[in-house]
Amino acid sequence: MRKTTLAIATLVLLLAPVSAFADFSISTFQADVTPSLGMPLCGGDVAPVVSITDPLTARGIVFFPEGEQPVVLCAVDWVIIANEGHTAWREALAKAAQTDIGRVTVHVLHQHDAPFLDFTLEEMLDKQGLGGTTVDVDFARKAIRDTAAALSAALPQKKVVTHVASGEGIVEKVASNRRILDENGKVRTVRWTATTDPAVRAEPVGTIDPFCKSVSFWNGDRTLAVLTYYATHPQSHYGKGHVSADFVGMARSAREEALPGVPHIHFNGAGGNLGAGKWNDGSPENRPVLAKRLEAGMRRAWEGAKKVPVDGTTLQWDVKTLVLPGRDDLSRAHEESVLAAKEAGRSPRMLAAIALAWMDRNNEETPIEISRLKIGGIQLLHLPGELFVEYQLAAQDMAPDNMVCVAAYGDGGPGYIGTEVSYGEGGYETRIYVAQCGGKVEQVLLKGIRDLVE
């Protein structure tokens, strides 16, 4: 585990500029990562790009603790960044920030009309004549370079932080649980993010985290940046090739319009088993409705935030490396045979490659990293995959006196990560190829989270 603990002392003299005396600074950066017409979306499982409804961005924040290497947090409007693709993003940002890769996190917001990136998968498919079907590699590498360049350009623009504010606000009628159980505790149906059946939409909301959390950084009375966190699948209507940051992007933009000149960086929480399906039938008209509801939650979190000086605050960066238990129902020999079988078709061969990519990297040499940045009573927790919301709720319960903000959808290699009981319930999210881990993943991941948060 890498661990950094430092005291942040801010000395402000009457009539003197605060920037001359403080020792905790930040920079923010942003780059355009919008694909071009004809490029694959969502790993090639939906229509390729036919139009750009609104652009996609990679946004991040760099922390400069005095006497320590920078810490970088980045959120990307893509559907998945996994395995060697995830490593490539982190390496580029680490180099740009002149820091260690272990101090860099990269997350996606998981919009579905957006690119998918896994260089490990792409290499396997390329050897089978399927290269370029999941991602345009040249575009992906350019997006990484552009984001790293934006970060590098932002370094001289760092600003001193004198205060930090945090709060939470209820989000009404957006998230709902996707897994509808029967009387025997088995999944009866999945309430997809766009659900046309009114009877399924009428089912109870189920287990969610209804709150949006907000963390903002200030220099005196000037807001420097805002981070927001909310857990749900973030798409409204999708799959037709119309690139969009969807309702989460619309809500984020609305908040930037309300606070001109203040960068907003949004992170998707543990929303693997959540979606807007109770409130959304997939009609395009619902996108702005969902956006306004999320925007209202972001505003409530902002308005209810408690602002405190950073004087005497402790900044602490911690990392845990984990090898997550795999599945017992996957065979390397079988997946290799499927991948090599041209007659099998692209989709089964891609799923086999996804499984093999995870088998190849989930070991002591290339483990999953989870991390936590603690700023006084605020904890920013960074986790992999499409996590079930129960992990987010558990993390918050581990530190009830802190504001625990969860960013999931980091390294997408594991796919969905359910709770132990969920693997016996059935349903889409825990089935083979969709979830690369087995039911024992819960105890390993919860222990790692507990080691960081408690």
C-alpha positions as CSV (number, residue, x, y, z in Angstrom):
1,M,0.0,0.0,0.0
2,R,1.2,3.5,-0.8
3,K,0.2,6.0,1.8
4,T,0.8,9.7,2.0
5,T,-0.2,11.8,5.0
6,L,0.4,15.4,5.3
7,A,-0.8,18.4,7.2
8,I,-2.1,21.3,5.2
9,A,-1.6,24.6,7.0
10,T,-3.0,27.8,5.5
11,L,-1.7,31.1,6.8
12,V,-3.7,34.1,5.7
13,L,-2.4,37.6,6.6
14,L,-4.8,40.5,6.7
15,L,-4.9,42.3,3.3
16,A,-2.3,39.9,1.8
17,P,-3.2,37.6,-1.1
18,V,-4.1,34.1,0.2
19,S,-2.2,32.5,-2.7
20,A,1.0,33.7,-1.3
21,F,0.8,31.7,1.9
22,A,-1.2,28.5,1.4
23,D,0.3,25.1,0.5
24,F,-2.6,23.1,-1.0
25,S,-3.3,23.8,-4.7
26,I,-5.4,22.4,-7.5
27,S,-5.6,22.6,-11.3
28,T,-8.4,21.4,-13.5
29,F,-8.3,20.2,-17.1
30,Q,-10.6,19.2,-19.9
31,A,-10.3,17.7,-23.4
32,D,-12.6,16.9,-26.2
33,V,-12.9,13.1,-26.7
34,T,-15.7,12.9,-29.2
35,P,-15.5,10.2,-31.8
36,S,-16.0,10.9,-35.5
37,L,-18.7,9.6,-37.9
38,G,-18.6,5.9,-38.6
39,M,-16.5,5.0,-35.5
40,P,-17.7,2.1,-33.2
41,L,-19.7,2.9,-30.1
42,C,-20.2,0.8,-27.0
43,G,-17.7,-1.8,-28.2
44,G,-19.5,-2.3,-31.5
45,D,-22.7,-3.6,-29.9
46,V,-24.7,-0.7,-31.1
47,A,-24.9,1.4,-34.3
48,P,-21.7,3.3,-35.1
49,V,-21.5,7.1,-35.0
50,V,-24.1,8.7,-37.3
51,S,-24.3,12.1,-35.6
52,I,-23.0,14.1,-32.7
53,T,-25.8,15.3,-30.4
54,D,-23.4,16.9,-28.0
55,P,-19.6,16.5,-27.5
56,L,-17.9,14.1,-25.1
57,T,-15.2,15.3,-22.7
58,A,-12.5,14.0,-20.4
59,R,-12.4,16.2,-17.3
60,G,-10.1,16.1,-14.3
61,I,-8.6,17.7,-11.3
62,V,-5.0,17.7,-10.1
63,F,-4.1,18.0,-6.4
64,F,-0.7,19.5,-5.4
65,P,0.1,18.6,-1.8
66,E,3.1,20.5,-0.6
67,G,6.2,18.3,-0.8
68,E,4.4,15.4,-2.4
69,Q,3.7,14.2,-5.9
70,P,0.4,15.3,-7.5
71,V,-2.8,13.3,-7.4
72,V,-4.9,13.1,-10.5
73,L,-8.6,12.2,-10.7
74,C,-10.1,12.0,-14.2
75,A,-13.7,11.3,-15.5
76,V,-14.3,10.4,-19.1
77,D,-17.6,10.5,-21.1
78,W,-17.0,6.9,-22.5
79,V,-18.8,3.7,-21.7
80,I,-15.9,1.5,-20.6
81,I,-12.1,1.9,-20.3
82,A,-10.5,-1.4,-19.3
83,N,-7.3,-3.4,-18.8
84,E,-4.4,-2.1,-21.0
85,G,-6.6,0.7,-22.2
86,H,-7.1,1.9,-18.6
87,T,-3.4,1.6,-17.9
88,A,-2.6,3.6,-21.0
89,W,-4.8,6.5,-19.8
90,R,-3.3,6.4,-16.3
91,E,0.3,6.3,-17.7
92,A,-0.2,9.2,-20.0
93,L,-1.8,11.4,-17.3
94,A,0.9,10.4,-14.7
95,K,3.6,11.4,-17.1
96,A,1.9,14.7,-17.9
97,A,1.4,15.4,-14.2
98,Q,5.0,14.2,-13.3
99,T,3.6,11.8,-10.8
100,D,3.4,8.1,-10.1
101,I,0.7,6.0,-11.9
102,G,-0.5,4.9,-8.5
103,R,-1.6,8.4,-7.8
104,V,-3.8,8.6,-10.9
105,T,-7.4,7.4,-11.3
106,V,-9.5,7.3,-14.5
107,H,-13.2,6.6,-14.5
108,V,-15.9,6.6,-17.1
109,L,-19.4,8.0,-16.7
110,H,-20.7,5.0,-18.7
111,Q,-22.9,6.7,-21.3
112,H,-23.8,4.1,-23.9
113,D,-23.6,6.2,-27.1
114,A,-19.9,6.6,-26.4
115,P,-16.6,4.8,-27.1
116,F,-15.4,1.6,-25.4
117,L,-11.6,1.0,-25.0
118,D,-9.6,-2.1,-24.1
119,F,-6.3,-2.4,-25.8
120,T,-5.9,-5.9,-24.4
121,L,-9.1,-7.0,-26.1
122,E,-8.3,-5.1,-29.3
123,E,-5.0,-6.9,-29.7
124,M,-6.7,-10.3,-29.3
125,L,-9.4,-9.4,-31.8
126,D,-6.9,-7.9,-34.3
127,K,-5.0,-11.3,-34.4
128,Q,-8.3,-12.9,-35.4
129,G,-9.1,-10.4,-38.1
130,L,-11.6,-8.4,-36.0
131,G,-9.4,-5.4,-35.3
132,G,-11.1,-2.1,-35.2
133,T,-14.6,-3.5,-34.5
134,T,-14.6,-2.4,-30.9
135,V,-12.7,0.9,-31.1
136,D,-10.8,3.1,-33.5
137,V,-7.4,2.7,-32.0
138,D,-5.9,5.8,-33.6
139,F,-8.7,7.9,-32.3
140,A,-8.4,6.4,-28.8
141,R,-4.7,7.1,-28.6
142,K,-5.3,10.7,-29.8
143,A,-7.9,11.2,-27.1
144,I,-5.4,10.0,-24.5
145,R,-2.7,12.3,-25.9
146,D,-5.1,15.3,-26.0
147,T,-6.2,14.8,-22.4
148,A,-2.6,14.5,-21.2
149,A,-1.8,17.6,-23.1
150,A,-4.7,19.5,-21.5
151,L,-3.5,18.3,-18.1
152,S,0.1,19.4,-18.8
153,A,-1.1,22.8,-20.0
154,A,-3.1,23.2,-16.8
155,L,-0.2,22.6,-14.4
156,P,1.1,26.2,-14.4
157,Q,-2.5,27.4,-13.7
158,K,-2.7,25.8,-10.3
159,K,-4.7,27.7,-7.7
160,V,-4.4,27.8,-3.9
161,V,-7.3,26.2,-1.9
162,T,-8.3,27.9,1.3
163,H,-11.6,26.2,1.9
164,V,-13.4,23.0,1.0
165,A,-17.2,22.5,1.0
166,S,-19.2,19.3,0.9
167,G,-22.9,18.5,0.9
168,E,-25.5,16.1,-0.4
169,G,-28.9,16.6,-2.0
170,I,-31.8,14.2,-2.8
171,V,-32.3,13.3,-6.4
172,E,-35.9,12.6,-7.1
173,K,-37.2,10.1,-9.8
174,V,-34.0,9.2,-11.5
175,A,-32.4,6.0,-10.1
176,S,-34.2,2.8,-9.6
177,N,-33.0,-0.8,-9.0
178,R,-32.9,-2.9,-12.2
179,R,-33.3,-6.3,-10.5
180,I,-36.9,-7.2,-9.8
181,L,-37.1,-10.3,-7.6
182,D,-39.9,-12.8,-7.3
183,E,-41.3,-14.3,-4.1
184,N,-38.4,-16.8,-4.0
185,G,-35.7,-14.2,-4.1
186,K,-34.8,-14.8,-7.8
187,V,-34.6,-12.2,-10.5
188,R,-38.0,-12.2,-12.3
189,T,-37.2,-9.4,-14.7
190,V,-34.6,-6.7,-15.3
191,R,-35.9,-3.2,-15.4
192,W,-33.6,-1.7,-18.1
193,T,-32.7,1.9,-18.2
194,A,-35.3,2.4,-20.9
195,T,-38.3,0.2,-19.9
196,T,-41.4,0.2,-22.1
197,D,-43.5,-2.1,-20.0
198,P,-45.6,0.0,-17.6
199,A,-46.0,-2.9,-15.2
200,V,-42.3,-3.3,-14.8
201,R,-41.9,0.5,-14.4
202,A,-44.5,0.3,-11.6
203,E,-42.4,-2.0,-9.5
204,P,-40.9,-0.4,-6.3
205,V,-37.8,1.7,-6.6
206,G,-35.8,-0.9,-4.7
207,T,-32.4,-0.3,-3.2
208,I,-30.6,2.8,-4.4
209,D,-28.5,5.7,-3.0
210,P,-30.9,8.7,-3.6
211,F,-28.3,11.3,-2.8
212,C,-26.0,13.3,-5.1
213,K,-22.9,14.4,-3.3
214,S,-20.9,17.6,-4.0
215,V,-17.3,18.6,-3.0
216,S,-16.1,22.0,-4.0
217,F,-12.8,23.8,-3.6
218,W,-12.5,27.5,-2.9
219,N,-10.0,30.4,-2.7
220,G,-11.6,32.8,-0.3
221,D,-15.0,33.5,-1.8
222,R,-14.1,32.2,-5.3
223,T,-15.2,28.7,-6.3
224,L,-12.4,26.9,-8.1
225,A,-14.0,23.6,-9.0
226,V,-16.9,21.3,-8.1
227,L,-16.9,17.5,-8.0
228,T,-20.3,15.7,-8.0
229,Y,-21.1,12.0,-7.4
230,Y,-24.4,10.1,-8.2
231,A,-25.0,6.4,-8.8
232,T,-27.1,5.2,-11.8
233,H,-26.8,4.0,-15.3
234,P,-26.6,7.3,-17.1
235,Q,-28.4,6.8,-20.4
236,S,-31.9,7.7,-21.4
237,H,-32.4,6.7,-25.1
238,Y,-29.4,5.2,-26.8
239,G,-28.0,2.7,-29.3
240,K,-28.8,4.5,-32.6
241,G,-25.4,6.1,-33.1
242,H,-26.2,9.6,-31.8
243,V,-23.2,10.4,-29.6
244,S,-24.2,12.2,-26.4
245,A,-23.1,12.7,-22.8
246,D,-26.8,12.1,-22.1
247,F,-28.7,13.4,-19.1
248,V,-25.7,13.4,-16.8
249,G,-23.8,15.6,-19.3
250,M,-26.8,17.9,-19.6
251,A,-27.1,18.3,-15.8
252,R,-23.4,18.9,-15.5
253,S,-23.6,21.6,-18.2
254,A,-26.5,23.3,-16.5
255,R,-24.6,23.6,-13.3
256,E,-21.7,25.1,-15.1
257,E,-24.1,27.7,-16.6
258,A,-25.4,28.4,-13.1
259,L,-21.8,29.0,-11.9
260,P,-20.0,30.6,-14.8
261,G,-16.3,29.8,-15.1
262,V,-16.4,27.0,-12.5
263,P,-15.4,23.6,-13.8
264,H,-17.7,20.7,-12.9
265,I,-16.4,17.2,-12.9
266,H,-19.0,14.4,-12.4
267,F,-18.3,10.9,-11.3
268,N,-20.7,7.9,-11.6
269,G,-21.1,6.0,-8.4
270,A,-21.8,2.3,-7.9
271,G,-24.7,2.2,-10.3
272,G,-24.2,-1.3,-11.8
273,N,-27.6,-2.5,-10.7
274,L,-29.3,0.9,-11.0
275,G,-31.0,2.7,-13.9
276,A,-33.7,5.2,-14.7
277,G,-36.1,2.5,-15.9
278,K,-38.9,3.2,-13.4
279,W,-39.1,6.8,-14.7
280,N,-38.0,6.3,-18.4
281,D,-39.7,4.5,-21.3
282,G,-36.9,5.4,-23.7
283,S,-38.6,8.4,-25.3
284,P,-36.2,11.1,-26.3
285,E,-38.4,13.6,-24.5
286,N,-37.4,12.0,-21.2
287,R,-33.7,13.0,-21.5
288,P,-34.1,16.6,-20.5
289,V,-36.6,15.6,-17.8
290,L,-34.0,13.3,-16.2
291,A,-31.3,16.0,-16.6
292,K,-33.4,18.6,-14.8
293,R,-34.0,16.1,-11.9
294,L,-30.3,15.3,-11.6
295,E,-29.4,19.0,-11.9
296,A,-31.8,19.8,-9.1
297,G,-30.1,17.2,-6.9
298,M,-26.7,18.7,-7.8
299,R,-28.0,22.2,-6.9
300,R,-29.4,20.9,-3.5
301,A,-26.0,19.3,-2.7
302,W,-24.3,22.6,-3.6
303,E,-26.7,24.8,-1.6
304,G,-26.5,22.5,1.4
305,A,-22.7,22.3,1.4
306,K,-20.7,23.1,4.5
307,K,-17.7,25.3,3.8
308,V,-14.7,24.9,6.1
309,P,-11.1,26.2,6.0
310,V,-8.4,23.8,5.1
311,D,-6.1,25.1,7.8
312,G,-4.8,22.1,9.7
313,T,-6.6,19.6,7.4
314,T,-4.9,16.3,6.6
315,L,-4.6,15.2,3.0
316,Q,-4.1,11.4,2.8
317,W,-3.8,9.2,-0.3
318,D,-4.1,5.4,0.1
319,V,-4.0,2.6,-2.4
320,K,-4.8,-1.1,-2.1
321,T,-4.1,-3.7,-4.7
322,L,-6.5,-6.6,-5.0
323,V,-6.8,-9.8,-7.0
324,L,-10.5,-10.4,-7.4
325,P,-11.8,-14.0,-7.4
326,G,-12.7,-15.2,-10.9
327,R,-15.6,-17.4,-12.0
328,D,-15.6,-21.2,-11.7
329,D,-17.7,-21.6,-14.9
330,L,-15.1,-20.2,-17.3
331,S,-12.5,-22.4,-19.1
332,R,-9.5,-20.8,-20.8
333,A,-9.4,-23.7,-23.3
334,H,-13.0,-23.2,-24.2
335,E,-12.7,-19.4,-24.6
336,E,-9.6,-19.8,-26.8
337,S,-11.4,-22.2,-29.1
338,V,-14.4,-19.8,-29.4
339,L,-12.1,-16.9,-30.1
340,A,-10.4,-18.8,-32.9
341,A,-13.7,-20.1,-34.5
342,K,-14.4,-17.8,-37.4
343,E,-17.8,-19.5,-37.9
344,A,-18.9,-18.5,-34.4
345,G,-19.5,-14.9,-35.4
346,R,-18.1,-11.6,-34.0
347,S,-20.2,-11.3,-30.8
348,P,-19.3,-14.7,-29.2
349,R,-15.7,-14.3,-30.2
350,M,-15.6,-10.8,-28.6
351,L,-17.1,-12.2,-25.4
352,A,-14.5,-14.9,-25.3
353,A,-11.8,-12.3,-25.7
354,I,-13.2,-10.2,-22.9
355,A,-13.1,-13.2,-20.6
356,L,-9.5,-14.1,-21.7
357,A,-8.4,-10.5,-21.2
358,W,-9.5,-10.6,-17.6
359,M,-7.9,-14.0,-17.0
360,D,-4.6,-12.7,-18.3
361,R,-4.4,-9.6,-16.1
362,N,-6.2,-10.5,-12.8
363,N,-3.1,-11.8,-10.9
364,E,-0.4,-10.6,-8.5
365,E,1.5,-8.9,-11.3
366,T,-1.4,-6.9,-12.7
367,P,-3.9,-6.5,-9.9
368,I,-6.8,-4.1,-9.6
369,E,-6.1,-1.0,-7.6
370,I,-8.6,0.8,-5.4
371,S,-7.7,4.1,-3.8
372,R,-9.0,6.8,-1.5
373,L,-8.2,10.5,-1.1
374,K,-9.1,11.8,2.3
375,I,-9.4,15.6,2.8
376,G,-10.3,16.1,6.4
377,G,-13.7,14.6,6.9
378,I,-14.2,14.0,3.1
379,Q,-13.3,10.7,1.5
380,L,-13.1,10.3,-2.2
381,L,-13.2,6.5,-2.9
382,H,-12.2,5.1,-6.3
383,L,-13.4,1.6,-7.3
384,P,-13.4,-0.6,-10.5
385,G,-16.1,-2.0,-12.7
386,E,-19.9,-1.8,-12.7
387,L,-20.4,-2.1,-9.0
388,F,-23.7,-2.8,-7.3
389,V,-24.9,0.1,-5.2
390,E,-24.6,-2.1,-2.0
391,Y,-20.8,-1.5,-2.1
392,Q,-21.3,2.3,-2.1
393,L,-23.8,2.1,0.8
394,A,-21.4,-0.2,2.7
395,A,-18.5,2.2,2.3
396,Q,-20.6,5.1,3.6
397,D,-21.6,3.0,6.6
398,M,-18.0,2.3,7.4
399,A,-17.3,5.9,8.0
400,P,-20.6,7.4,9.2
401,D,-18.9,10.6,10.4
402,N,-17.3,11.4,7.0
403,M,-18.7,12.4,3.6
404,V,-17.8,9.3,1.6
405,C,-18.1,9.9,-2.2
406,V,-17.8,6.9,-4.4
407,A,-16.5,6.9,-8.0
408,A,-17.0,3.5,-9.6
409,Y,-16.5,2.6,-13.2
410,G,-12.7,2.7,-12.9
411,D,-10.9,-0.2,-14.6
412,G,-13.7,-1.9,-16.5
413,G,-11.9,-5.3,-16.8
414,P,-14.1,-7.0,-14.2
415,G,-17.3,-6.0,-15.8
416,Y,-20.3,-6.1,-13.4
417,I,-19.4,-6.8,-9.7
418,G,-22.3,-8.1,-7.8
419,T,-22.8,-8.9,-4.1
420,E,-22.3,-12.6,-3.1
421,V,-26.0,-13.3,-2.8
422,S,-26.7,-11.7,-6.2
423,Y,-24.9,-14.5,-8.0
424,G,-27.5,-16.9,-6.8
425,E,-30.4,-14.7,-7.7
426,G,-29.9,-14.9,-11.5
427,G,-30.4,-12.0,-13.8
428,Y,-28.3,-10.2,-16.4
429,E,-25.7,-8.5,-14.3
430,T,-24.1,-11.6,-12.8
431,R,-24.2,-13.9,-15.8
432,I,-21.2,-15.4,-17.5
433,Y,-19.2,-12.9,-19.7
434,V,-21.0,-10.0,-18.2
435,A,-19.5,-10.4,-14.7
436,Q,-15.9,-11.7,-14.8
437,C,-15.7,-12.3,-11.1
438,G,-17.4,-14.9,-8.9
439,G,-19.5,-14.5,-5.8
440,K,-16.5,-14.5,-3.5
441,V,-15.5,-11.1,-4.9
442,E,-17.7,-9.4,-2.2
443,Q,-15.5,-10.4,0.8
444,V,-12.3,-9.4,-1.0
445,L,-13.6,-6.0,-2.2
446,L,-15.3,-5.1,1.0
447,K,-12.1,-5.9,3.0
448,G,-10.1,-3.6,0.6
449,I,-12.7,-0.8,1.0
450,R,-12.7,-1.2,4.7
451,D,-8.9,-1.0,4.9
452,L,-9.1,2.3,3.1
453,V,-12.2,4.0,4.6
454,E,-12.3,3.0,8.2
